[in-house]
Amino acid sequence: MAVLKFRVYLEEDDAVYRDIVIKHNQIFVEFHHAILKAYEFDNKHQATFFRSNDNWQRGREISFEVYEKQYAAPPLLMHETTIASEIKYTNQKFIYVYDFTKNWVFLIELIHVSKEESAKMDYPIVSRKEGIGPPQYGTKSLLGDKFADIEEKYDLTEATDGFGNEGDDNEENESEDKATDEFGEAEI
């Protein structure tokens, strides 16, 4: 049984990606859920895949359901379509669009095919994460929960204006007549 490894890029930043390993006989709805889980998105919005080519043009649509919109051809449905049935090339590409309002676009590329299936794995799985995924909603910090750890470790709350107290003297310059440069250093 063939196992396929896909690289799922965020369209805006190809340095942010997830590698997802899935069996060839699994269906697109399983791939859809794996992508959402890999990027920590919820499952509340519309979604669709497009078979694509090397120029990232949108081809045949594989949709979660039939939506009220114009289709060039009736879409295939994720619940019925296996991954293998839409693999036409060894470097097959797909475009995945999630949440048609926010228009999250992911570029998907087949990067490896293996005949070896691990009995220990429950496919699909995320085999690699690179970069910090975007927040699905709002303006959550890119660092997310990790910022609290950094803040605590370095006590970022104490120096509120961006500078610490190091080097500050409470005394005025002892010698008013010393010449100083623009950095406050004594000139020689």
N, CA, C and O of each residue as an XYZ file, in Angstrom:
752
protein
N       0.843     -1.188      0.000
C       0.000      0.000      0.000
C       0.884      1.245      0.000
O       1.786      1.360      0.829
N       0.638      2.164     -0.909
C       1.461      3.366     -1.041
C       1.131      4.393      0.044
O      -0.019      4.591      0.436
N       2.194      5.026      0.499
C       2.072      6.107      1.474
C       2.613      7.363      0.812
O       3.714      7.358      0.261
N       1.841      8.434      0.867
C       2.181      9.681      0.190
C       2.548     10.756      1.203
O       1.870     10.922      2.217
N       3.614     11.480      0.924
C       3.999     12.606      1.782
C       3.784     13.894      1.002
O       4.347     14.093     -0.074
N       2.958     14.761      1.570
C       2.668     16.047      0.966
C       3.253     17.161      1.822
O       3.242     17.081      3.051
N       3.763     18.196      1.170
C       4.184     19.414      1.872
C       3.084     20.438      1.671
O       2.717     20.757      0.541
N       2.556     20.956      2.788
C       1.441     21.898      2.763
C       1.971     23.267      3.189
O       2.224     23.510      4.369
N       2.132     24.155      2.208
C       2.670     25.501      2.438
C       1.542     26.492      2.679
O       0.447     26.360      2.132
N       1.827     27.469      3.495
C       0.962     28.631      3.587
C       1.267     29.489      2.356
O       2.434     29.766      2.079
N       0.245     29.912      1.619
C       0.485     30.622      0.361
C       1.312     31.893      0.549
O       2.169     32.197     -0.281
N       1.067     32.639      1.629
C       1.771     33.901      1.830
C       3.226     33.725      2.250
O       4.024     34.649      2.093
N       3.588     32.554      2.781
C       4.936     32.372      3.315
C       5.352     30.916      3.152
O       4.932     30.056      3.926
N       6.179     30.641      2.145
C       6.567     29.252      1.900
C       7.573     28.726      2.919
O       7.966     27.562      2.845
N       7.997     29.562      3.869
C       8.849     29.093      4.957
C       8.006     28.433      6.055
O       8.542     27.764      6.938
N       6.700     28.624      5.993
C       5.775     28.001      6.942
C       5.101     26.843      6.227
O       4.331     27.038      5.286
N       5.404     25.623      6.692
C       4.779     24.462      6.064
C       4.659     23.309      7.042
O       5.287     23.289      8.100
N       3.829     22.349      6.653
C       3.643     21.112      7.401
C       3.743     19.962      6.404
O       3.172     20.028      5.315
N       4.467     18.914      6.774
C       4.508     17.704      5.962
C       3.487     16.731      6.526
O       3.502     16.418      7.716
N       2.605     16.258      5.663
C       1.541     15.354      6.072
C       1.691     14.053      5.288
O       1.796     14.059      4.061
N       1.698     12.941      6.017
C       1.815     11.619      5.420
C       0.437     10.960      5.483
O      -0.193     10.908      6.539
N      -0.022     10.454      4.319
C      -1.359      9.884      4.215
C      -1.312      8.684      3.269
O      -0.510      8.659      2.335
N      -2.156      7.703      3.505
C      -2.213      6.544      2.617
C      -2.964      6.910      1.337
O      -3.876      7.737      1.357
N      -2.578      6.294      0.241
C      -3.150      6.645     -1.066
C      -4.638      6.331     -1.166
O      -5.344      6.947     -1.964
N      -5.125      5.379     -0.367
C      -6.536      5.016     -0.456
C      -7.423      5.783      0.528
O      -8.621      5.516      0.622
N      -6.839      6.732      1.259
C      -7.640      7.566      2.146
C      -8.337      8.647      1.322
O      -7.941      8.937      0.193
N      -9.367      9.227      1.898
C     -10.169     10.200      1.156
C      -9.773     11.639      1.522
O      -9.130     11.887      2.542
N     -10.174     12.561      0.666
C      -9.782     13.963      0.835
C     -10.302     14.588      2.127
O      -9.676     15.508      2.653
N     -11.415     14.116      2.641
C     -11.915     14.698      3.888
C     -10.937     14.408      5.035
O     -10.817     15.218      5.955
N     -10.244     13.276      4.995
C      -9.229     12.973      6.006
C      -8.021     13.896      5.852
O      -7.433     14.330      6.842
N      -7.661     14.187      4.615
C      -6.576     15.125      4.334
C      -6.957     16.522      4.817
O      -6.139     17.222      5.413
N      -8.179     16.917      4.562
C      -8.728     18.201      5.011
C      -8.594     18.341      6.533
O      -8.115     19.365      7.020
N      -9.010     17.329      7.274
C      -8.919     17.369      8.740
C      -7.464     17.390      9.216
O      -7.145     18.052     10.204
N      -6.593     16.677      8.526
C      -5.172     16.657      8.891
C      -4.537     18.038      8.724
O      -3.732     18.457      9.555
N      -4.899     18.739      7.655
C      -4.363     20.092      7.427
C      -4.843     21.039      8.513
O      -4.057     21.810      9.063
N      -6.130     20.982      8.824
C      -6.672     21.857      9.873
C      -6.001     21.592     11.214
O      -5.667     22.528     11.941
N      -5.805     20.335     11.538
C      -5.148     19.982     12.802
C      -3.689     20.448     12.806
O      -3.203     20.958     13.815
N      -2.993     20.273     11.682
C      -1.585     20.660     11.589
C      -1.388     22.155     11.787
O      -0.379     22.576     12.353
N      -2.344     22.966     11.325
C      -2.245     24.420     11.463
C      -3.076     24.950     12.628
O      -3.184     26.162     12.814
N      -3.658     24.050     13.406
C      -4.444     24.399     14.593
C      -5.628     25.308     14.248
O      -5.903     26.280     14.951
N      -6.322     24.977     13.157
C      -7.535     25.679     12.761
C      -8.733     24.849     13.202
O      -8.635     23.631     13.351
N      -9.871     25.521     13.410
C     -11.086     24.781     13.739
C     -11.718     24.253     12.452
O     -11.209     24.493     11.357
N     -12.824     23.536     12.594
C     -13.465     22.918     11.441
C     -14.860     23.506     11.228
O     -15.830     22.767     11.065
N     -14.958     24.834     11.229
C     -16.262     25.499     11.182
C     -16.580     26.153      9.844
O     -17.638     26.766      9.698
N     -15.689     26.035      8.867
C     -15.865     26.812      7.642
C     -15.832     25.938      6.394
O     -15.482     24.759      6.438
N     -16.205     26.554      5.293
C     -16.203     25.877      4.004
C     -14.769     25.600      3.554
O     -13.835     26.317      3.911
N     -14.625     24.537      2.758
C     -13.290     24.176      2.286
C     -13.380     23.474      0.943
O     -14.385     22.843      0.615
N     -12.305     23.600      0.173
C     -12.238     22.908     -1.108
C     -10.786     22.707     -1.521
O      -9.909     23.493     -1.164
N     -10.551     21.656     -2.269
C      -9.254     21.394     -2.893
C      -9.411     21.644     -4.392
O     -10.500     21.505     -4.949
N      -8.313     22.012     -5.027
C      -8.255     22.067     -6.482
C      -7.042     21.245     -6.914
O      -5.954     21.406     -6.361
N      -7.222     20.381     -7.883
C      -6.054     19.740     -8.486
C      -5.321     20.841     -9.230
O      -5.951     21.698     -9.849
N      -3.986     20.826     -9.176
C      -3.219     21.924     -9.752
C      -2.053     21.400    -10.586
O      -1.848     20.194    -10.722
N      -1.292     22.354    -11.141
C      -0.120     22.011    -11.951
C       1.085     22.805    -11.442
O       1.021     23.430    -10.383
N       2.176     22.775    -12.198
C       3.400     23.462    -11.774
C       3.251     24.975    -11.701
O       4.043     25.639    -11.032
N       2.250     25.531    -12.377
C       2.015     26.980    -12.349
C       0.963     27.372    -11.315
O       0.539     28.527    -11.268
N       0.546     26.427    -10.495
C      -0.453     26.633     -9.445
C      -1.775     27.157    -10.007
O      -2.419     28.010     -9.396
N      -2.171     26.651    -11.159
C      -3.478     26.981    -11.714
C      -4.511     26.038    -11.114
O      -4.229     24.865    -10.870
N      -5.700     26.558    -10.882
C      -6.765     25.753    -10.277
C      -7.443     24.891    -11.334
O      -7.944     25.384    -12.345
N      -7.442     23.588    -11.067
C      -8.077     22.644    -11.983
C      -9.338     22.070    -11.363
O     -10.133     22.806    -10.778
N      -9.526     20.772    -11.483
C     -10.722     20.084    -10.991
C     -10.894     20.314     -9.499
O      -9.939     20.192     -8.732
N     -12.096     20.642     -9.094
C     -12.392     20.963     -7.690
C     -12.872     19.724     -6.945
O     -13.679     18.942     -7.448
N     -12.352     19.573     -5.736
C     -12.774     18.509     -4.817
C     -13.278     19.222     -3.571
O     -12.480     19.694     -2.760
N     -14.574     19.304     -3.413
C     -15.192     20.170     -2.421
C     -15.733     19.386     -1.225
O     -16.069     18.207     -1.339
N     -15.809     20.060     -0.083
C     -16.391     19.439      1.109
C     -17.864     19.127      0.889
O     -18.365     18.085      1.312
N     -18.539     20.038      0.226
C     -19.939     19.852     -0.168
C     -20.186     20.723     -1.388
O     -19.321     21.510     -1.773
N     -21.345     20.592     -1.994
C     -21.675     21.439     -3.144
C     -22.192     22.768     -2.595
O     -23.241     22.827     -1.953
N     -21.438     23.824     -2.860
C     -21.789     25.152     -2.362
C     -22.602     25.903     -3.412
O     -22.607     25.539     -4.588
N     -23.278     26.941     -2.976
C     -24.068     27.760     -3.898
C     -23.154     28.774     -4.576
O     -23.057     29.930     -4.166
N     -22.491     28.304     -5.622
C     -21.612     29.157     -6.422
C     -21.501     28.545     -7.811
O     -21.941     27.417     -8.035
N     -20.913     29.286     -8.741
C     -20.740     28.797    -10.105
C     -19.588     27.806    -10.151
O     -18.523     28.063     -9.590
N     -19.791     26.688    -10.809
C     -18.738     25.698    -11.031
C     -18.531     25.537    -12.531
O     -19.492     25.527    -13.300
N     -17.269     25.410    -12.942
C     -16.980     25.132    -14.351
C     -17.432     23.708    -14.685
O     -17.931     23.443    -15.779
N     -17.249     22.799    -13.727
C     -17.708     21.406    -13.835
C     -18.197     21.015    -12.448
O     -17.732     21.577    -11.456
N     -19.112     20.074    -12.354
C     -19.568     19.661    -11.019
C     -18.369     19.203    -10.173
O     -17.515     18.468    -10.669
N     -18.298     19.625     -8.912
C     -17.138     19.254     -8.095
C     -17.213     17.795     -7.656
O     -18.292     17.218     -7.524
N     -16.048     17.226     -7.437
C     -15.968     15.943     -6.754
C     -16.176     16.243     -5.274
O     -15.960     17.377     -4.846
N     -16.587     15.262     -4.489
C     -16.800     15.483     -3.064
C     -15.703     14.815     -2.243
O     -15.310     13.681     -2.517
N     -15.215     15.531     -1.235
C     -14.138     15.017     -0.386
C     -14.491     13.688      0.258
O     -13.622     12.832      0.425
N     -15.750     13.504      0.622
C     -16.178     12.288      1.314
C     -16.153     11.061      0.408
O     -16.170      9.927      0.888
N     -16.113     11.290     -0.895
C     -16.189     10.183     -1.851
C     -14.905      9.969     -2.642
O     -14.746      8.921     -3.269
N     -13.988     10.925     -2.632
C     -12.832     10.916     -3.533
C     -11.567     10.503     -2.807
O     -11.190     11.112     -1.806
N     -10.907      9.460     -3.316
C      -9.638      9.024     -2.716
C      -8.506      9.916     -3.221
O      -8.589     10.513     -4.294
N      -7.466      9.986     -2.430
C      -6.291     10.779     -2.809
C      -5.697     10.221     -4.107
O      -5.379     10.979     -5.023
N      -5.549      8.896     -4.181
C      -4.910      8.253     -5.335
C      -5.630      8.544     -6.638
O      -4.994      8.634     -7.688
N      -6.950      8.693     -6.590
C      -7.700      8.925     -7.824
C      -7.380     10.272     -8.459
O      -7.645     10.466     -9.645
N      -6.817     11.208     -7.696
C      -6.511     12.543     -8.218
C      -5.017     12.782     -8.409
O      -4.608     13.888     -8.763
N      -4.201     11.757     -8.180
C      -2.757     11.869     -8.425
C      -2.504     11.527     -9.892
O      -2.667     10.383    -10.317
N      -2.106     12.534    -10.645
C      -1.846     12.335    -12.076
C      -0.351     12.396    -12.394
O       0.078     11.876    -13.424
N       0.447     13.022    -11.529
C       1.877     13.219    -11.760
C       2.655     12.864    -10.495
O       2.096     12.842     -9.399
N       3.946     12.589    -10.656
C       4.779     12.231     -9.507
C       5.015     13.408     -8.568
O       5.354     13.211     -7.401
N       4.842     14.615     -9.064
C       4.976     15.803     -8.209
C       3.635     16.541     -8.140
O       3.592     17.771     -8.155
N       2.549     15.779     -8.065
C       1.186     16.332     -8.097
C       1.034     17.488     -7.102
O       1.542     17.436     -5.983
N       0.335     18.512     -7.532
C       0.084     19.679     -6.691
C      -1.416     19.869     -6.519
O      -2.212     19.552     -7.403
N      -1.775     20.396     -5.353
C      -3.158     20.761     -5.064
C      -3.155     22.144     -4.440
O      -2.150     22.581     -3.878
N      -4.271     22.821     -4.540
C      -4.494     24.072     -3.809
C      -5.649     23.791     -2.860
O      -6.678     23.249     -3.262
N      -5.470     24.162     -1.598
C      -6.507     23.953     -0.588
C      -6.967     25.320     -0.110
O      -6.154     26.132      0.331
N      -8.260     25.575     -0.196
C      -8.825     26.853      0.249
C      -9.760     26.565      1.413
O     -10.660     25.730      1.317
N      -9.527     27.279      2.527
C     -10.337     27.096      3.721
C     -10.904     28.434      4.153
O     -10.204     29.445      4.098
N     -12.153     28.460      4.581
C     -12.848     29.658      5.034
C     -12.892     30.685      3.895
O     -12.022     31.548      3.788
N     -13.904     30.575      3.065
C     -14.008     31.411      1.876
C     -14.101     32.891      2.201
O     -13.864     33.720      1.322
N     -14.440     33.254      3.441
C     -14.480     34.657      3.845
C     -13.058     35.176      4.087
O     -12.675     36.217      3.555
N     -12.285     34.448      4.889
C     -10.896     34.851      5.175
C      -9.944     34.418      4.065
O      -8.853     34.969      3.916
N     -10.370     33.427      3.292
C      -9.623     32.935      2.138
C      -8.215     32.445      2.495
O      -7.223     32.942      1.963
N      -8.144     31.480      3.387
C      -6.870     30.835      3.695
C      -6.520     29.922      2.525
O      -7.287     29.020      2.189
N      -5.370     30.150      1.908
C      -4.953     29.353      0.755
C      -3.649     28.637      1.096
O      -2.679     29.244      1.551
N      -3.660     27.328      0.860
C      -2.494     26.492      1.105
C      -2.101     25.815     -0.198
O      -2.954     25.318     -0.933
N      -0.812     25.800     -0.476
C      -0.274     25.137     -1.662
C       0.273     23.787     -1.222
O       1.056     23.707     -0.276
N      -0.138     22.730     -1.907
C       0.189     21.365     -1.497
C       0.960     20.681     -2.614
O       0.563     20.725     -3.778
N       2.064     20.052     -2.244
C       2.904     19.396     -3.236
C       3.261     17.992     -2.763
O       3.674     17.799     -1.620
N       3.100     17.020     -3.644
C       3.529     15.653     -3.349
C       5.042     15.622     -3.394
O       5.635     15.914     -4.433
N       5.692     15.265     -2.262
C       7.158     15.302     -2.221
C       7.790     13.922     -2.092
O       8.992     13.779     -2.312
N       6.991     12.884     -1.734
C       7.575     11.559     -1.590
C       6.488     10.497     -1.656
O       5.385     10.680     -1.142
N       6.819      9.391     -2.296
C       5.930      8.231     -2.335
C       6.720      7.048     -1.803
O       7.843      6.787     -2.233
N       6.117      6.343     -0.865
C       6.775      5.179     -0.274
C       5.843      3.977     -0.362
O       4.625      4.114     -0.244
N       6.420      2.808     -0.568
C       5.626      1.581     -0.581
C       5.537      0.969      0.807
O       4.751      0.053      1.049
N       6.348      1.488      1.709
C       6.407      0.963      3.075
C       5.413      1.691      3.965
O       5.493      2.906      4.143
N       4.497      0.947      4.511
C       3.529      1.512      5.445
C       3.881      1.022      6.843
O       4.157     -0.163      7.031
N       3.876      1.912      7.817
C       4.166      1.533      9.195
C       2.865      1.128      9.891
O       1.894      1.885      9.921
N       2.871     -0.069     10.441
C       1.687     -0.558     11.158
C       1.460      0.220     12.447
O       0.353      0.229     12.985
N       2.510      0.874     12.944
C       2.422      1.630     14.197
C       1.776      2.996     14.015
O       1.336      3.613     14.985
N       1.718      3.467     12.777
C       1.199      4.815     12.496
C      -0.301      4.784     12.235
O      -0.827      3.850     11.629
N      -0.970      5.822     12.704
C      -2.390      6.011     12.425
C      -2.493      7.169     11.440
O      -2.528      8.330     11.847
N      -2.542      6.864     10.167
C      -2.528      7.874      9.116
C      -3.865      8.595      9.021
O      -4.901      8.000      9.319
N      -3.870      9.852      8.615
C      -2.744     10.716      8.257
C      -2.024     11.252      9.502
O      -2.614     11.382     10.575
N      -0.742     11.556      9.328
C       0.055     12.113     10.419
C       0.841     13.326      9.912
O       1.126     13.450      8.721
N       1.179     14.205     10.839
C       2.055     15.334     10.530
C       3.465     14.877     10.865
O       3.769     14.592     12.023
N       4.318     14.807      9.866
C       5.679     14.314     10.089
C       6.680     15.441     10.315
O       7.773     15.202     10.828
N       6.319     16.663      9.938
C       7.245     17.787     10.135
C       6.458     19.085     10.176
O       5.505     19.284      9.422
N       6.885     19.969     11.085
C       6.326     21.324     11.171
C       7.474     22.305     11.037
O       8.491     22.184     11.719
N       7.306     23.268     10.160
C       8.329     24.292      9.975
C       7.666     25.659     10.021
O       6.699     25.911      9.302
N       8.182     26.534     10.860
C       7.636     27.883     10.977
C       6.437     27.928     11.912
O       5.846     26.903     12.252
N       6.103     29.131     12.309
C       4.970     29.355     13.204
C       3.737     29.610     12.353
O       3.698     30.546     11.555
N       2.737     28.767     12.536
C       1.499     28.912     11.774
C       0.765     30.185     12.148
O       0.926     30.687     13.261
N      -0.033     30.710     11.247
C      -0.761     31.947     11.519
C      -1.932     31.701     12.459
O      -2.459     30.589     12.507
N      -2.351     32.722     13.208
C      -3.565     32.565     14.012
C      -4.782     32.596     13.078
O      -4.851     33.414     12.160
N      -5.722     31.710     13.321
C      -6.901     31.661     12.456
C      -7.781     32.891     12.640
O      -8.335     33.419     11.675
N      -7.903     33.335     13.868
C      -8.753     34.492     14.184
C      -7.937     35.536     14.937
O      -6.938     35.208     15.577
N      -8.360     36.777     14.858
C      -7.826     37.831     15.715
C      -6.389     38.184     15.449
O      -5.825     37.895     14.393
N      -5.806     38.833     16.467
C      -4.453     39.346     16.345
C      -3.530     38.707     17.366
O      -2.629     39.363     17.888
N      -3.747     37.441     17.652
C      -2.896     36.716     18.589
C      -1.440     36.849     18.165
O      -1.127     36.815     16.975
N      -0.567     36.998     19.127
C       0.850     37.143     18.855
C       1.382     35.939     18.090
O       0.916     34.816     18.281
N       2.358     36.179     17.224
C       2.979     35.071     16.506
C       3.620     34.073     17.458
O       3.720     32.886     17.149
N       4.059     34.565     18.630
C       4.675     33.668     19.596
C       3.648     32.897     20.410
O       3.968     31.869     21.006
N       2.415     33.389     20.436
C       1.342     32.687     21.145
C       1.652     32.502     22.620
O       2.103     33.431     23.289
N       1.407     31.297     23.122
C       1.608     31.002     24.535
C       3.072     31.021     24.934
O       3.386     31.157     26.116
N       3.969     30.889     23.975
C       5.396     30.859     24.289
C       5.880     32.210     24.796
O       6.894     32.280     25.491
N       5.171     33.285     24.460
C       5.584     34.609     24.896
C       5.575     34.729     26.413
O       6.442     35.393     26.980
N       4.607     34.094     27.087
C       4.529     34.163     28.546
C       5.779     33.564     29.179
O       6.282     34.083     30.176
N       6.282     32.473     28.602
C       7.505     31.854     29.125
C       8.696     32.782     28.952
O       9.519     32.908     29.858
N       8.795     33.431     27.799
C       9.892     34.361     27.542
C       9.796     35.557     28.478
O      10.795     36.007     29.038
N       8.571     36.066     28.641
C       8.343     37.217     29.495
C       8.767     36.904     30.926
O       9.405     37.727     31.583
N       8.414     35.718     31.406
C       8.760     35.329     32.772
C      10.263     35.124     32.926
O      10.853     35.552     33.918
N      10.881     34.471     31.945
C      12.304     34.171     32.021
C      13.150     35.445     32.048
O      14.119     35.538     32.800
N      12.780     36.410     31.233
C      13.573     37.625     31.130
C      12.949     38.813     31.850
O      13.470     39.925     31.773
N      11.849     38.592     32.544
C      11.163     39.629     33.299
C      10.954     40.885     32.455
O      11.433     41.966     32.800
N      10.245     40.729     31.363
C      10.023     41.824     30.426
C       9.061     42.880     30.955
O       8.977     43.968     30.387
N       8.341     42.587     32.020
C       7.383     43.557     32.536
C       8.065     44.663     33.333
O       7.498     45.746     33.484
N       9.254     44.417     33.841
C       9.914     45.403     34.687
C      10.388     46.621     33.903
O      10.214     47.748     34.365
N      10.971     46.427     32.754
C      11.491     47.536     31.955
C      10.431     47.933     30.932
O      10.491     47.541     29.767
N       9.467     48.714     31.392
C       8.313     49.013     30.542
C       8.632     49.954     29.393
O       7.971     49.887     28.357
N       9.624     50.832     29.537
C       9.899     51.758     28.448
C      10.933     51.195     27.470
O      11.365     51.901     26.559
N      11.329     49.946     27.647
C      12.265     49.332     26.719
C      13.694     49.370     27.198
O      14.573     48.789     26.562
N      13.950     50.046     28.316
C      15.301     50.129     28.840
C      15.292     49.761     30.309
O      14.334     50.038     31.030
N      16.352     49.147     30.733
C      16.474     48.794     32.145
C      17.118     49.929     32.913
O      17.313     51.019     32.375
N      17.447     49.677     34.163
C      18.057     50.688     35.018
C      19.572     50.594     35.037
O      20.235     51.413     35.674
N      20.124     49.616     34.353
C      21.557     49.405     34.380
C      22.280     50.637     33.861
O      21.937     51.174     32.807
N      23.278     51.077     34.604
C      24.073     52.218     34.189
C      23.504     53.554     34.602
O      24.165     54.577     34.425
N      22.297     53.583     35.150
C      21.722     54.846     35.602
C      22.342     55.224     36.948
O      22.420     54.399     37.858
N      22.770     56.445     37.060
C      23.282     56.954     38.335
C      22.296     57.974     38.850
O      21.753     58.776     38.090
N      22.074     57.936     40.133
C      21.186     58.910     40.733
C      21.899     60.232     40.981
O      21.273     61.248     41.281
N      23.201     60.197     40.851
C      23.977     61.422     41.071
C      24.088     62.190     39.761
O      24.093     61.595     38.683
N      24.175     63.477     39.855
C      24.415     64.309     38.680
C      25.878     64.148     38.303
O      26.687     63.677     39.103
N      26.212     64.542     37.076
C      27.618     64.483     36.683
C      28.429     65.290     37.684
O      28.117     66.445     37.976
N      29.486     64.655     38.209
C      30.295     65.310     39.226
C      31.020     66.508     38.658
O      31.220     67.511     39.342
N      31.398     66.402     37.450
C      32.166     67.481     36.849
C      31.396     68.031     35.652
O      31.355     67.404     34.593
N      30.783     69.207     35.824
C      29.983     69.814     34.775
C      30.855     70.306     33.628
O      30.375     70.451     32.503
N      32.148     70.568     33.902
C      32.983     71.165     32.881
C      33.697     70.139     32.002
O      34.476     70.533     31.134
N      33.458     68.818     32.195
C      34.073     67.815     31.328
C      33.352     67.830     29.991
O      32.125     67.911     29.950
N      34.096     67.754     28.901
C      33.496     67.701     27.567
C      33.069     66.261     27.282
O      33.803     65.318     27.577
N      31.875     66.099     26.707
C      31.388     64.761     26.365
C      30.947     64.748     24.914
O      30.571     65.775     24.350
N      31.002     63.552     24.315
C      30.514     63.420     22.935
C      29.015     63.129     22.961
O      28.391     63.165     24.021
N      28.429     62.835     21.769
C      26.977     62.664     21.708
C      26.471     61.434     22.436
O      25.265     61.303     22.645
N      27.366     60.518     22.834
C      26.981     59.319     23.583
C      27.184     59.474     25.073
O      26.968     58.522     25.824
N      27.596     60.656     25.524
C      27.815     60.910     26.929
C      29.157     60.423     27.426
O      29.395     60.396     28.633
N      30.038     60.037     26.521
C      31.371     59.564     26.913
C      32.308     60.772     27.019
O      32.182     61.743     26.273
N      33.230     60.687     27.944
C      34.197     61.774     28.103
C      35.109     61.804     26.898
O      35.636     60.781     26.461
N      35.283     63.022     26.366
C      36.179     63.171     25.221
C      37.611     63.239     25.712
O      37.884     63.724     26.809
N      38.502     62.756     24.903
C      39.922     62.727     25.299
C      40.626     63.947     24.809
O      41.825     64.103     25.043
